[in-house]
Amino acid sequence: MSTARSAAGRTITTDLSARLDRLPWSRWHWSIVIGLGTVWILDGMEVTIVGNIAGRLAEPGSGLDITSGQITGIAAALYVTGACTGALFWGRLTDIYGRKKLFLITLAVYLAATALTALAFDTWWFFLFRFLTGFGIGGEYAAINSAIDELIPAYYRGRVDLVVNGSYWLGAVGGALLSIVALNTSIFPRDVGWRLTFALGAVLALVILLVRRHVPESPRWLLIHGREEEAERIVRDAEKTIEAEKGEPLPPAEGEMVIHQRTRTTFTEIAHTVFAKYRKRAVLGFSLFVGQAFLYNAITFGYGAILTQFFDVPSGSTGYYFAVIAIGNLLGPLLLGHLFDTVGRRIMISGTYLVSGVLLFATAWLFDQGSLSATTMTACWCAVLFFASAGASSAYLTVSEIFPMETRAMAIAFFYAIGTAAGGISGPLIFAELTGSGKVPDAVLAFQIGAGLMCAAGIVAAFLAVNAERRSLEDVATPLSAGRSKTSEA
C-alpha cells in the first residue's frame, strides 16, 4: 500500500479489497455471519410473536385494553414506521461513523425497547415501544448489510447475504412455537405469558451484543475514511488466521485501486449518484422493496387473524401453522441461495418474484372457491413463501451491492424506508381492513394485491437487475473516492 498527498487530500494505492475477495471461506467468516446475522432471528421472532399473540392480547385479562385489529394494524404499522425512520437516521450515521459503531448502538436500542414493551401497562405505552423497537431494527438493516457485503468474499457474497437475511425465518419459527407456550394459560396467566416473550427477546439481544463486539470494522470503510493502517491490520490478521487454519499460504491478490480519502459524502453527492448516475438501479431497488414489503408485512402481522377468522383456529394454536410457513421461508434462501452466485442475479431475482406472485394468485383463487382448509392454506403459503423469501432477501443484497461504497448504508436505508413505507405500512393497514371484514372476497383482494406487486417487481428485475454475481463490489459500482485502477478487476 502506498500513500501520497494531492490537492484534494490523502491518496492511497491499495489492494485490500482484492485481498478480502480472494480469501477462502473460513472460521473467521463464520464469526462475522454469526455475530451480525443472528439479529434477524430476533426480528423474525419479534414480528411473529406479535402476530400470534394478537388474539390473546385482545382478550379480557391480558393487562392491555387493546383490540386484535389495533395490534395487527396500528401497532404493526408503527413498528414498520419506526423501522423506516430508524433506517434513514442510523443509515446516514453508518456511512459517516462506521459500520461497527452503529451495529452496536442499534442493537442496544432494540434491546431496551423490547424490554420496555414487556412492561407495557397501557395501549399508548405498547404503541410507543413498538415504534422504538422498529427504530432500532431499521438501523440494523443498513449497518449489518453494509458490513456483511464488505467483509464477505465476492464468490460467496450472494448466498451469504441471502441466508443471513433469510435467518429472520428461523426466528419466526422460534417465535411461533414460543407463542404457543406463552399463550397456554395453564402455564402462564393471561397477563404474563406475552410479556415473557418480549423479555426473552431482550435477553437474546444482550447475548448477541456481547458476541458482536468482536466483529471487525469494515476495512473498505476504514480505507476511504483515512484509517488505512487499521484496515491493513484487520486484513493482515484475517490472512494470518486463515493461513494457519488452512495450513497453506493464500494466493496472491490481483488488482489495486487508487483511493482519494474523504471524511464524509454529502447528501447532494448521494442523491446525484443514486438518482442520476444509477437511475435504473434506483427503479430496481424501489420495485423489489415495495413488492416484498407489502407481502411480508401484511402476512407476517396478519396470518394469525386469517386463521382465526376464516378457519376457526383457536388463537393459542395459530403458532403451529405459522411455524410451518416460517420453515418454508427459511428453506428458500438456504436451498436457492447458491444459485444467485452461480445461475446469476437477474434470472434468480426475477424468477423468485414471478413464481411467488403466480403461486399467490393461484392461492387466492383456491381460497375464493372455498377449496382450502387451514392446513391446505398453510401448505399453499409455504410454497409461495419458499420462493418469495429468497426474492425478498435478494432485495437487500441488491441495494447493498449496486451502489458505491460511500453511499451503501444510506442507499440500503433509503430503499428499505421508502419501499417499506409504501408496502410495509400500507400492507398491514390494508390487510387488516380487508381481512377484518370477515368476507372472503375482501381477503382474496388482499392476496391479489400482494401477488400483483411481486409479479410487477419480477418483471422490473428481468430488465434491470445487475449481473453482480462473483464480482467485487468495486467492480459492480466504482467508489466515488476511487481514481484510476492500476489493474482492472474482473
GUPA-892614 format. One line per 2 residues: number of its first residue (from 0); for each residue x, y, z of C-alpha. Coordinates in nm, 4 decimals, decimal comma, padded with zeros to 6 digits. Each point is the difference from the previous one (the first is absolute). Example, Ala and Ser with C-alpha at 12.3 -4.5 7.8 and 13.67 -1.06 7.14 Angstrom:
# residues 2
0> 01,2300 -00,4500 00,7800 ~ 00,1370 00,3440 -00,0660
This chain:
# residues 490
0> 00,0000 00,0000 00,0000 ~ 00,1402 00,3388 -00,0967
2> -00,1102 00,3443 00,1153 ~ 00,0268 00,3429 -00,1592
4> -00,1502 00,3412 00,0578 ~ -00,1821 00,1915 -00,2692
6> -00,1775 00,3319 -00,0064 ~ -00,3192 -00,1821 00,0899
8> 00,1513 -00,1828 00,3010 ~ 00,1635 -00,3368 00,0683
10> 00,0157 -00,2409 -00,2915 ~ 00,0852 -00,3665 00,0516
12> 00,0589 -00,2933 -00,2291 ~ -00,1291 -00,3203 00,1559
14> -00,0802 -00,3633 -00,0713 ~ -00,1957 -00,0612 00,3233
16> -00,3345 -00,0517 -00,1759 ~ 00,1563 -00,2579 -00,2346
18> 00,1618 -00,1719 00,2996 ~ -00,3357 -00,0275 00,1777
20> -00,1712 -00,1394 -00,3107 ~ 00,2605 -00,2728 -00,0578
22> -00,0301 -00,1431 00,3537 ~ -00,1329 -00,3585 00,0212
24> -00,2958 -00,0673 00,2282 ~ 00,1153 -00,0415 00,3587
26> -00,0885 00,0157 00,3679 ~ 00,0794 00,3725 -00,0168
28> -00,2911 00,0462 -00,2419 ~ -00,2272 -00,2167 00,2124
30> 00,0667 00,2257 00,2995 ~ -00,1152 00,2997 -00,2040
32> -00,3155 -00,1739 -00,1200 ~ -00,0908 -00,1148 00,3504
34> 00,0807 00,3336 00,1624 ~ -00,1991 00,2059 -00,2491
36> -00,2596 -00,2305 -00,1500 ~ -00,1585 -00,1270 00,3185
38> -00,1899 00,3247 00,0565 ~ -00,2434 -00,0921 -00,2794
40> -00,0970 -00,2979 00,2131 ~ -00,1126 00,2518 00,2609
42> -00,1858 00,2072 -00,2572 ~ -00,1819 -00,3089 -00,1265
44> -00,0886 -00,1053 00,3503 ~ -00,1199 00,3503 00,0858
46> -00,2354 00,0399 -00,2956 ~ -00,1333 -00,3548 00,0200
48> -00,0730 00,0165 00,3693 ~ -00,2034 00,3173 -00,0412
50> -00,2020 -00,1548 -00,2819 ~ -00,0722 -00,3133 00,2002
52> -00,0779 00,1632 00,3344 ~ -00,2408 00,2520 -00,1543
54> -00,3021 -00,2106 00,0895 ~ 00,1143 -00,0554 00,3589
56> 00,0947 00,3643 00,0608 ~ -00,3491 00,1018 -00,1115
58> -00,1637 -00,2303 00,2548 ~ -00,1158 00,1257 00,3416
60> 00,2634 -00,0477 00,2690 ~ 00,3025 00,0508 -00,2258
62> 00,1001 00,3167 00,1822 ~ -00,0563 00,2232 -00,3031
64> -00,3180 00,1594 -00,1314 ~ 00,0720 -00,0668 -00,3666
66> -00,1716 -00,1677 -00,2952 ~ 00,1389 -00,2580 -00,2414
68> -00,0392 00,2500 -00,2845 ~ 00,2061 00,2593 00,1873
70> 00,2798 -00,2523 00,0465 ~ 00,0122 -00,1282 -00,3580
72> -00,0787 00,3434 -00,1444 ~ 00,1130 00,3002 00,2060
74> 00,2747 -00,1684 00,2053 ~ 00,1351 -00,1783 -00,3088
76> 00,0017 00,3227 -00,2005 ~ 00,1741 00,1837 00,2841
78> 00,2668 -00,2696 00,0184 ~ 00,0641 00,0328 -00,3718
80> -00,0111 00,3824 00,0195 ~ 00,2636 -00,0158 00,2720
82> 00,2102 -00,2316 -00,2158 ~ -00,0221 00,2396 -00,2972
84> 00,0882 00,3006 00,2148 ~ 00,2822 -00,1866 00,1689
86> 00,1403 -00,1217 -00,3299 ~ 00,0360 00,3563 -00,1304
88> 00,1325 00,1399 00,3282 ~ 00,2500 -00,2760 00,0750
90> 00,0851 -00,0619 -00,3659 ~ 00,1451 00,3476 -00,0389
92> 00,2026 -00,0411 00,3189 ~ 00,1253 -00,3402 -00,1194
94> 00,1603 00,1550 -00,3070 ~ 00,1540 00,2777 00,2115
96> 00,1122 -00,1765 00,3180 ~ 00,0482 -00,3580 -00,1146
98> -00,1785 -00,3314 -00,0079 ~ 00,1134 -00,1334 00,3373
100> -00,1005 00,2937 00,2179 ~ -00,3458 00,0049 -00,1447
102> -00,0726 -00,3737 00,0056 ~ 00,0827 00,0077 00,3712
104> -00,2127 00,3068 00,0733 ~ -00,3037 -00,1114 -00,2007
106> -00,0071 -00,3401 00,1685 ~ 00,0139 00,1723 00,3397
108> -00,3004 00,2153 -00,0978 ~ -00,1913 -00,3092 -00,1095
110> 00,0871 -00,1774 00,3260 ~ -00,1235 00,2841 00,2208
112> -00,3217 00,0555 -00,1970 ~ -00,0897 -00,3695 -00,0007
114> 00,0565 -00,0260 00,3736 ~ -00,2245 00,3008 00,0598
116> -00,2712 -00,1478 -00,2249 ~ -00,0185 -00,2887 00,2457
118> -00,0902 00,2532 00,2706 ~ -00,2874 00,1566 -00,1956
120> -00,2834 00,1040 00,2333 ~ -00,2083 00,1996 -00,2481
122> -00,0688 00,0068 -00,3725 ~ 00,2004 00,3177 -00,0648
124> 00,3057 -00,1538 00,1702 ~ -00,0254 -00,3120 -00,2160
126> -00,0290 00,2124 -00,3151 ~ 00,2932 00,2242 00,0985
128> 00,2443 -00,2819 00,0628 ~ -00,1112 -00,1914 -00,3075
130> 00,1051 00,3114 -00,1931 ~ 00,3351 00,0212 00,1847
132> 00,0660 -00,3730 -00,0481 ~ -00,0441 00,0527 -00,3730
134> 00,2223 00,3099 00,0222 ~ 00,2870 -00,2182 00,1220
136> -00,0631 -00,2779 -00,2516 ~ -00,0077 00,2484 -00,2890
138> 00,3549 00,1059 00,0746 ~ 00,1094 -00,3609 00,0074
140> -00,0946 -00,0498 -00,3656 ~ 00,2380 00,2701 -00,1230
142> 00,2930 -00,0690 00,2329 ~ -00,0050 -00,3783 -00,0224
144> -00,0598 -00,0434 -00,3728 ~ 00,2777 00,2514 -00,0692
146> 00,2433 -00,1774 00,2303 ~ -00,0802 -00,3502 -00,1265
148> 00,0371 00,0868 -00,3673 ~ 00,3260 00,1848 00,0634
150> 00,1538 -00,2822 00,2039 ~ -00,1185 -00,3079 -00,1934
152> 00,1958 -00,1101 -00,3147 ~ -00,1676 00,0705 -00,3347
154> -00,0245 -00,3730 -00,0807 ~ -00,2290 -00,0603 00,2995
156> -00,1673 00,3391 00,0435 ~ -00,3373 -00,0835 -00,1577
158> -00,0741 -00,3220 00,1860 ~ 00,1287 00,1336 00,3331
160> -00,2066 00,3171 -00,0231 ~ -00,3115 -00,2000 -00,0878
162> 00,0477 -00,2507 00,2801 ~ 00,0710 00,2748 00,2545
164> -00,3124 00,1937 -00,0952 ~ -00,1938 -00,3260 -00,0254
166> 00,0975 -00,0906 00,3573 ~ -00,2873 00,2310 00,0944
168> -00,2178 -00,3064 -00,0509 ~ 00,1914 -00,2078 00,2493
170> -00,1117 00,2606 00,2506 ~ -00,3501 -00,0212 -00,1408
172> -00,0070 -00,3742 00,0676 ~ 00,1224 00,0617 00,3540
174> -00,2499 00,2825 00,0486 ~ -00,2892 -00,2110 -00,1229
176> 00,0864 -00,2904 00,2298 ~ 00,0777 00,2318 00,2894
178> -00,3405 00,1641 -00,0359 ~ -00,1663 -00,3399 00,0395
180> 00,1633 -00,0421 00,3396 ~ -00,0465 00,3631 00,1024
182> -00,3709 -00,0049 -00,0874 ~ -00,0663 -00,3205 00,1935
184> -00,1920 00,1283 00,3013 ~ 00,0621 -00,3235 00,1858
186> 00,3684 00,1000 00,0092 ~ -00,0102 00,3824 00,0169
188> -00,2777 00,2431 00,0966 ~ -00,1562 00,2011 -00,2836
190> 00,1840 00,3178 00,1006 ~ 00,3436 -00,1657 00,0438
192> 00,0733 -00,2369 -00,2903 ~ 00,0114 00,2633 -00,2748
194> 00,2260 00,2186 00,2151 ~ 00,2501 -00,2827 00,0423
196> 00,0322 -00,0386 -00,3777 ~ 00,1160 00,3605 -00,0354
198> 00,2285 -00,0336 00,3011 ~ 00,1636 -00,3059 -00,1569
200> 00,0677 00,2029 -00,3153 ~ 00,1844 00,2580 00,2095
202> 00,2109 -00,2708 00,1655 ~ 00,0961 -00,1513 -00,3358
204> 00,0883 00,3467 -00,1323 ~ 00,2368 00,0474 00,2939
206> 00,1784 -00,3262 -00,0827 ~ 00,0356 00,1034 -00,3647
208> 00,1312 00,3415 00,1059 ~ 00,2792 -00,1665 00,1974
210> 00,0950 -00,2194 -00,2985 ~ -00,0178 00,2872 -00,2474
212> 00,2680 00,2030 00,1784 ~ 00,2630 -00,2250 -00,1607
214> -00,1121 00,0597 -00,3610 ~ 00,2521 00,2300 -00,1738
216> -00,0711 00,3296 -00,1687 ~ -00,0252 -00,0094 -00,3799
218> 00,3530 00,0484 -00,1447 ~ -00,1587 00,1508 -00,3100
220> -00,1654 00,2703 00,2104 ~ 00,3202 00,0604 00,1951
222> 00,2004 00,0458 -00,3216 ~ -00,2222 00,2755 -00,1302
224> -00,0149 00,1783 00,3345 ~ 00,3756 00,0392 00,0482
226> 00,0596 -00,2986 00,2277 ~ 00,1986 -00,2189 -00,2368
228> 00,2375 -00,1259 00,2713 ~ -00,2925 -00,1435 00,1969
230> -00,1432 -00,1489 -00,3191 ~ 00,3343 -00,1603 -00,0828
232> 00,0246 -00,1494 00,3497 ~ -00,3485 -00,1563 -00,0205
234> 00,0657 -00,1575 -00,3409 ~ 00,3500 -00,1154 00,0948
236> -00,1275 -00,1641 00,3207 ~ -00,2793 -00,1707 -00,1966
238> 00,2530 -00,1301 -00,2552 ~ 00,2257 -00,1398 00,2725
240> -00,2933 -00,1663 00,1747 ~ -00,1273 -00,1596 -00,3213
242> 00,3464 -00,1160 -00,1108 ~ 00,0462 -00,1683 00,3381
244> -00,3420 -00,1652 -00,0312 ~ 00,0555 -00,1207 -00,3576
246> 00,3641 -00,0953 00,0495 ~ 00,1144 00,1646 -00,3242
248> 00,0793 00,3490 -00,1302 ~ -00,2716 00,2050 -00,1647
250> 00,0126 00,0697 -00,3745 ~ 00,1172 00,3478 -00,1020
252> -00,2613 00,2736 -00,0329 ~ -00,0573 00,1430 -00,3447
254> -00,0923 00,3638 -00,0460 ~ 00,0718 00,3309 00,1718
256> -00,2085 00,3132 00,0340 ~ 00,0859 00,3644 00,0478
258> -00,2111 00,1544 00,2770 ~ -00,0368 00,3719 00,0702
260> -00,0928 -00,0033 00,3673 ~ -00,2868 00,2053 00,1403
262> -00,1756 00,0432 00,3334 ~ -00,3576 00,0013 -00,1238
264> -00,2217 00,0105 -00,3065 ~ -00,2603 00,2757 -00,0341
266> -00,3696 -00,0584 -00,0561 ~ 00,0350 00,1732 -00,3360
268> 00,2605 -00,2540 -00,1118 ~ -00,2103 -00,2888 00,1262
270> -00,3137 00,1264 -00,1749 ~ 00,1832 00,0618 -00,3272
272> 00,1656 -00,3418 00,0127 ~ -00,3161 -00,1964 00,0770
274> -00,2583 00,1911 -00,2038 ~ 00,2050 00,1302 -00,2924
276> 00,3021 -00,2216 -00,0569 ~ -00,1776 -00,3231 00,1013
278> -00,3603 00,0897 -00,0855 ~ -00,0964 -00,3460 -00,1291
280> 00,1485 -00,1653 00,3056 ~ -00,2095 00,2314 00,2170
282> -00,3167 -00,1124 -00,1795 ~ 00,1064 -00,3618 00,0542
284> 00,0609 00,0475 00,3728 ~ -00,3300 00,1775 00,0548
286> -00,1976 -00,2651 -00,1907 ~ 00,1546 -00,2920 00,1884
288> -00,0593 00,1574 00,3401 ~ -00,3598 00,1048 -00,0603
290> -00,0998 -00,3470 -00,1197 ~ 00,1563 -00,1974 00,2814
292> -00,0859 00,2540 00,2706 ~ -00,3734 -00,0057 -00,0724
294> -00,0133 -00,3765 -00,0189 ~ 00,2059 -00,0726 00,3076
296> -00,1130 00,2690 00,2382 ~ -00,3638 -00,0731 -00,0794
298> 00,0289 -00,3759 00,0385 ~ 00,2389 -00,0210 00,2945
300> -00,2095 00,2389 00,2047 ~ -00,3390 -00,1334 -00,1136
302> 00,0187 -00,3732 -00,0719 ~ -00,1113 -00,0932 00,3497
304> -00,3124 00,2141 -00,0449 ~ -00,0787 -00,1774 -00,3311
306> 00,0155 -00,3384 00,1669 ~ -00,2252 00,0994 00,2893
308> -00,2573 00,1908 -00,2099 ~ -00,0358 -00,2202 -00,3061
310> 00,0929 -00,3454 00,1312 ~ -00,1000 00,0230 00,3689
312> 00,3508 -00,0915 00,1181 ~ 00,0328 00,0756 00,3753
314> 00,2279 00,2980 00,0711 ~ 00,2278 -00,2199 00,2082
316> 00,0605 -00,2374 -00,2928 ~ 00,0862 00,2413 -00,2828
318> 00,3696 -00,0354 00,0830 ~ 00,0068 -00,3558 -00,1354
320> -00,1154 00,1153 -00,3421 ~ 00,2301 00,2975 -00,0062
322> 00,2956 -00,2191 00,0914 ~ -00,0654 -00,2033 -00,3160
324> 00,0022 00,2978 -00,2365 ~ 00,3016 00,1397 00,1851
326> 00,1886 -00,3209 -00,0752 ~ -00,0913 00,0390 -00,3677
328> 00,1378 00,3532 00,0105 ~ 00,3199 -00,1168 00,1655
330> 00,0580 -00,2761 -00,2547 ~ -00,0326 00,2412 -00,2939
332> 00,3261 00,1937 00,0522 ~ 00,1773 -00,3106 00,1329
334> -00,0743 -00,2140 -00,3070 ~ -00,0092 00,2702 -00,2677
336> 00,2665 00,2372 00,1302 ~ 00,2992 -00,1535 -00,1809
338> -00,1841 00,0352 -00,3332 ~ 00,0190 00,3776 00,0326
340> 00,3802 -00,0370 -00,0231 ~ 00,0010 -00,2674 -00,2726
342> -00,3082 00,0376 -00,2229 ~ 00,0139 00,3749 00,0544
344> -00,1803 00,2918 00,1601 ~ -00,2294 00,0992 -00,2884
346> -00,1538 -00,3442 -00,0586 ~ -00,0350 -00,0866 00,3674
348> -00,1355 00,3339 00,1220 ~ -00,2597 00,0317 -00,2737
350> -00,0824 -00,3714 00,0177 ~ -00,0627 -00,0126 00,3757
352> -00,2212 00,3087 -00,0076 ~ -00,2043 -00,1187 -00,2986
354> -00,0454 -00,3589 00,1200 ~ -00,1097 00,1124 00,3472
356> -00,2447 00,2509 -00,1527 ~ -00,1560 -00,2592 -00,2317
358> -00,0326 -00,2523 00,2842 ~ -00,1673 00,2632 00,2161
360> -00,2520 00,0772 -00,2744 ~ -00,0769 -00,3732 -00,0101
362> -00,0392 -00,0076 00,3795 ~ -00,2404 00,2951 -00,0136
364> -00,2113 -00,1810 -00,2612 ~ -00,0158 -00,3203 00,2047
366> -00,0927 00,1972 00,3116 ~ -00,2741 00,1811 -00,1913
368> -00,1383 -00,3358 -00,1182 ~ -00,0171 -00,1255 00,3575
370> 00,2415 -00,2807 -00,0824 ~ 00,2420 00,0612 00,2859
372> 00,0117 -00,0996 00,3639 ~ 00,2340 00,1437 00,2614
374> 00,2466 -00,2787 -00,0825 ~ -00,0119 00,0326 -00,3790
376> 00,0047 00,3808 00,0206 ~ 00,3173 -00,0257 00,2051
378> 00,1494 -00,2451 -00,2512 ~ -00,0731 00,2462 -00,2829
380> 00,1576 00,2867 00,1892 ~ 00,3002 -00,2192 00,0771
382> 00,0547 -00,0517 -00,3747 ~ -00,0508 00,3698 -00,0774
384> 00,2395 00,1166 00,2670 ~ 00,2689 -00,2566 -00,0847
386> 00,0672 00,2058 -00,3134 ~ -00,1052 00,3364 00,1393
388> 00,2450 -00,0168 00,2913 ~ 00,2956 -00,0523 -00,2340
390> -00,1243 00,2883 -00,2127 ~ -00,0573 00,2276 00,2996
392> 00,3479 -00,0729 00,1362 ~ 00,1464 00,0804 -00,3416
394> -00,1524 00,3495 00,0237 ~ 00,2363 00,0784 00,2887
396> 00,2896 -00,1612 -00,1852 ~ -00,0761 00,2026 -00,3108
398> -00,0088 00,3482 00,1521 ~ 00,3053 -00,0725 00,2132
400> 00,2213 -00,0914 -00,2958 ~ -00,1146 00,2109 -00,2973
402> 00,0861 00,3438 00,1412 ~ 00,3444 00,1453 00,0842
404> 00,1696 -00,0656 00,3327 ~ -00,0504 00,3556 00,1317
406> -00,3762 -00,0179 -00,0515 ~ -00,0556 -00,3645 00,0933
408> -00,1567 00,0256 00,3455 ~ -00,2075 00,3026 -00,0968
410> -00,1188 -00,1745 -00,3176 ~ -00,1066 -00,3071 00,1977
412> -00,1741 00,2250 00,2524 ~ -00,1737 00,2081 -00,2668
414> -00,1386 -00,2864 -00,2051 ~ -00,0954 -00,1946 00,3098
416> -00,1774 00,3055 00,1441 ~ -00,1744 00,1143 -00,3188
418> -00,0898 -00,3492 -00,1177 ~ -00,1111 -00,1105 00,3430
420> -00,1967 00,3190 00,0589 ~ -00,1834 -00,0563 -00,3269
422> -00,0579 -00,3720 00,0498 ~ 00,0711 -00,0700 00,3656
424> -00,2117 00,2673 00,1629 ~ -00,2882 -00,0178 -00,2458
426> 00,0209 -00,3806 -00,0085 ~ -00,1005 -00,0717 00,3616
428> -00,2631 00,2755 -00,0024 ~ -00,1615 -00,1120 -00,3282
430> 00,0337 -00,3665 00,0883 ~ -00,1506 00,0497 00,3471
432> -00,2891 00,1982 -00,1500 ~ -00,0751 -00,2549 -00,2718
434> 00,0390 -00,3149 00,2076 ~ -00,1682 00,1618 00,3002
436> -00,3243 00,0242 -00,1935 ~ -00,0314 -00,3784 00,0187
438> -00,0973 -00,0098 -00,3678 ~ 00,1831 -00,2411 -00,2283
440> 00,0030 00,2353 -00,3045 ~ 00,1728 00,2692 00,2064
442> 00,2721 -00,2420 00,1127 ~ 00,0400 -00,1226 -00,3585
444> 00,0564 00,3594 -00,1123 ~ 00,2737 00,0393 00,2631
446> 00,1726 -00,3123 -00,1353 ~ -00,0297 00,1241 -00,3571
448> 00,1539 00,3385 00,0830 ~ 00,3027 -00,1718 00,1518
450> 00,0292 -00,2386 -00,2946 ~ -00,0250 00,2824 -00,2528
452> 00,2746 00,2020 00,1674 ~ 00,2315 -00,3020 00,0113
454> -00,0563 -00,0735 -00,3695 ~ 00,0557 00,3647 -00,0934
456> 00,3300 00,0027 00,1902 ~ 00,1047 -00,3216 -00,1728
458> -00,0600 00,1545 -00,3420 ~ 00,2055 00,3071 00,0941
460> 00,2834 -00,2262 00,1188 ~ -00,0060 -00,1955 -00,3270
462> 00,0957 00,3196 -00,1820 ~ 00,2015 00,1981 00,2561
464> 00,1726 -00,2466 00,2382 ~ 00,3803 00,0336 00,0104
466> 00,2178 -00,3050 -00,0669 ~ 00,2010 00,0441 00,3179
468> 00,0709 -00,3665 00,0701 ~ 00,3622 -00,0762 00,0972
470> 00,1091 00,3564 -00,0797 ~ 00,1758 00,2270 00,2484
472> -00,2095 00,2791 00,1474 ~ 00,2378 00,2524 -00,1570
474> -00,0594 -00,1533 -00,3422 ~ -00,3788 00,0009 00,0381
476> -00,0006 00,3673 00,1066 ~ 00,3235 00,1984 -00,0038
478> 00,0540 00,1913 00,3280 ~ -00,0418 00,3765 -00,0257
480> 00,3432 00,0294 00,1615 ~ 00,1707 -00,2247 -00,2548
482> 00,2544 00,1205 -00,2518 ~ 00,1226 -00,1988 -00,2975
484> 00,0727 -00,3641 00,0919 ~ 00,3519 -00,1268 -00,0655
486> -00,1406 -00,3392 -00,0899 ~ -00,3550 -00,0513 -00,1117
488> -00,2011 -00,2435 00,2114 ~ -00,2136 -00,2733 -00,1540
